[in-house]
Amino acid sequence: MSSMILKFATDRAASAHAVLLIHGLCGSPLELMPLTKRLEAAGFAVRAPLAPGGYGMQTCASESIASYERWVDFFRAHLQDLTSRHQHVSVGGLCVGANLALELAADHHRRIDSLILISLTLFYDGWNVPRSRALLPLAYYPPLRRRLRYRKNHPYGLKNALLREWIANQLKASGRSDAGPAVLPMEAIYQAPRLIRSVKRKLPRVIAPALVMHARDDDVTSLRSADLVCTKSGSCEVLRRVFEDSYHLLTLDNDRNRVAQTAVDFLSRPRGGASIAAGSSFRPAAADQQL
């Protein structure tokens, strides 16, 4: 297990509060590095494992893709290990990683103190999602999904022009980047809607306090994903923060420092801090704090 953890994501046994961070689909913990470093500087023990089974970038193009249930099993093992070592454990994730965090929280709600949900993706309805994506279910037929690939397109989830150019050059040189690979296997993409359906069904079982961070101009998924957690989860403490100067990859884009500090502040808060109650009384305009 430990061999799959990048060296910058250390697990400090002396810390009472550990944070399990889950990277995005076919991505790597590099996507979470600014957040990881800020959490560690604040005294949290952080574990950011690189997942096998086609979920992580190193294996998504080189081996058969496991089902999303296997991905959940991998992160569940890390959660169980952390809960045996630390008094408090929180779970955070980016994009599909946030979906996996919710899945864990629904099934193991007594083990998770808090959730950090970044660019949560329960709907693929962002402004840069091509209309042709609606045809993806046709590619889920087994013979096709084993062969087809989905190519990422500009702006790669980044509003920052310099970062975007850097990522584009990495992709051109090697087909991989700190923001993920140039192409995603259809077999892996097929697992995402299966996970989403499970998460949506289980949202009322999620009771852990949650920080939901989303970019207003997210190019992959709109604020509708964040709103669904705020209105349908079983948590009595859900805090939504909307960022104005980034796209989907909030942890790397222009707002990365604000995102990291907001997470630190949330995890460091006294219980009973600023929150909104989940339920029908939630009003998006009233709940937003623009950053």
Secondary structure, DSSP 8 states (H G I E B T S, - for coil): -GGGB-TTS---TT-SEEEEEE--TTB-GGGGHHHHHHHHHTT-EEE-B--TTTTBTTTTTTS----HHHHHHHHHHHHHHHHHH-SEEEEEEETHHHHHHHHHHHHSTTT---EEEES--S----TTS-GGGGGGGGGGSHHHHTT-EEE--TTTT---HHHHHHHHHHHHHHSEETTEESEEEHHHHHHHHHHHHHHHHHGGG--S-EEEEEETT-SSS-THHHHHHHHHS--S-EEEEEESS--S-TTTSTTHHHHHHHHHHHHHS-TT-S-B--STT--HHHH--B-
